[in-house]
Amino acid sequence: MTIAFAHPQTSAKPALLSGIAAGTIVLTQAGARAIETLKSGDKIITRDHGLQPLRRRIASTPDAPQVHFAAGAMGEHDAITLAATTRVLIRIPMVKALLGTPEAFALAGDLVNGTTIRITPDVAPLQMFHLLLDRAEILRAAEMEVESLDPDCAQIDAETQAALHRLLPTVPQLTGYASTGRPCLLRQEARLFSPIL
């Protein structure tokens, strides 16, 4: 199956395409919360840095296709819909065997297998939300580990980065944000994993 979306590693002029669908439950200090109810200042539970304050929740309807993961498609998690360019953390023995690292990111769209992970119909795209923290973080959405919005990654073009900086005047320069420090699989690499997820 061929999926047409702007791939962060190859797009000439990428945009703000990643996102988590409305209704998705995110783990916070106050418990499980629907992503659309989160507010600036809420403490989000992250994998690497514990509780981190939410700086901004940004709503959008991205041009990228939306990918639905059935419950349990990638381990113990609930059903979830993500924009195709959202990074998902993969932790299975085959990752370490092939890459020499215990975990790696893949774009949601690169994992489509047509059964448990599939492109959703175009008729009614879901509203997507982006969670902006002080740096890119791994958070739990529907019990799946996904990456928060990374203002310093290749998905963010200069125009969008400037807009985010206007939204967050009290946050340090966006270009200084750290990444989550995991490799991101190329599309052909991710395809090796999708049949077994």
N, C-alpha and C positions, 0 to 999 in steps of 0.2 A: 504494500500500500504506500503510495506517495503522498506526503503531507506537505502542503505549501504554506510555510510560515517563515518569518524572518528569523534565521538562526543566529544567535549572538556571535558565533565564531566566524560567520561568513557575511553577514549583512553589511552593505555599504553604508546605510544610514538607519541604524536600529532605532527603536522607540520603546516607550514604556509598555511592554507587552505581557509581562508576567502577571500573575494574580491568582487569588484564591476566591472561590465562589461564595456568594452570599449564603448564609445559613451554616457555613462550616464552623465547627466548634474548635476553639483555640484554647490551650491551657494557659491560665494566668494565675497570679497570686490569689485572686478572689475565686478561683475555681474555673470550671469549664464555661466559656462564654461564646456566643455566636459572634463571628467576626464583625458583623455590621454594628454590634452594640459597643465595641471597644472605643475608648476615648483616649485622647492624648494624656499621658501621665499614668495610664494603667500599666501595671507591671506584668510583663510577658515572661513566661518560663522559657529559657533558652538552654540549648544543649551545652554550650561551652562557657557561658558567663552568668549562669544563674538567672536571677530576676533582672530584667532590663526594662526601662521605661519606654513606652510607646511614644514616639515623637509626633507621628501623624498617621492617620488612617486615610488612604486615598482611594476613592471610588472611581472606577472606569469600566468601559466595555471595550476590551482590547480587540484589535483586528485579528489577532492570532486565533486559530481554532481552539475550542475548549475540549479538554480530554477528561473523560470520566473513568475513574478507577473503582472497580467493584470492591466491596468490602473484602479484605484479605488478599487482594491482588498482589500486594508486596509485603506480606507479613500480617501482623496483628493490627489492623486499622479498620476504620469505618469507611463507607463509600465517600468519595470526595471528587469534586470537579475542579480542575486547575486550568489556567491558560497553558497552551502548549509549550511556552518558553519558560515556565516555572521550573526551577531546579528541585529535584527530588533526590534524597539521599538513599543510596543503595548499599546495603550491608549483607552480603551473602558470601559464602566461601569462594565462589567462582571469581569474585572481584579480586580477592587477595591472590588467588592462584594465577590470574592473568596479569594483574597490574602490580602486585607486590605491596598493595596498600589495603587495609581492611575495609575501607569505604570510599565511595566516590559519588559525585553528583551526575545525574543525567537529566536532560530536559524531558518534561512530561511527554511531549509530542514524539520524542525519539523512542519511547517505550511502548507505543501503541502496538498491540498484538491482535486486535480485531475481536477479542473475546472479553477477557477480564479488564483490558485497558483499551478504550475505544474513543474515537472522535464522536462528540455529541452532535445531534442534528442542528442545522443552521437556523431553524425556524424561530427559536426563542433563546438567543444567547443569554446566559445568566450574567448578572452584574458581578464584577470582580472587584476585589479589594486588595490593596497593597499595604503592608505594614512596614513603616519606616522607623527603625531603631537607630541607636548611635553608630552601629556598624551592621554589616550583613551578619545575620545570626541563623542558626538552625532552630526552628520552633516546631511544636507539635500541633498539626492541624488535622482534625479527625483522627488523631493518634498516628498520623503519618509524619515523618520528619521531612520538612521542606525548608527552603531558604527564604528568609525575609527579603524585602526589596534591598538591593545593593546599589546605592547611588554611584558607586565607583566602577561598576562592571560594564562590559561592552554593550549591554542592553540599553544603557542610558545615553542618549545623544546630548550634545551640548545645550540645545534648547530646553530639553526636559530637565537637565541638571540645573540650569539656571532657574527654571520655574520652581523646582524643589527648594532651592536655596532661598527664593523669595518667601516660600511657605514657612521655612524654618530659619529665620534670621538669627536665632540664639544658639543654633547648633554649629559646631566648628565646620570649617570648609569641607565640602563633600568629598573633594579629591583626597582627603586624608583618611577616609574610612578604610578599615581593614576588611579583607575578604574572610571567608570562613575556612580557608586553608585546605580545602579538599580539591582533588583534581576533578575536572568536569569532562565526562566521556564525550568523544566525538560521536557523531550520529552512527557511523558504522560500528563503533565499539558498543554503543548502547543497544544496537540491534542484536548483538550476541546474547544479551540478557533477557530481552523481551519475551522470547518464547517460553522461558522457564519461570517467569514471574506469575 
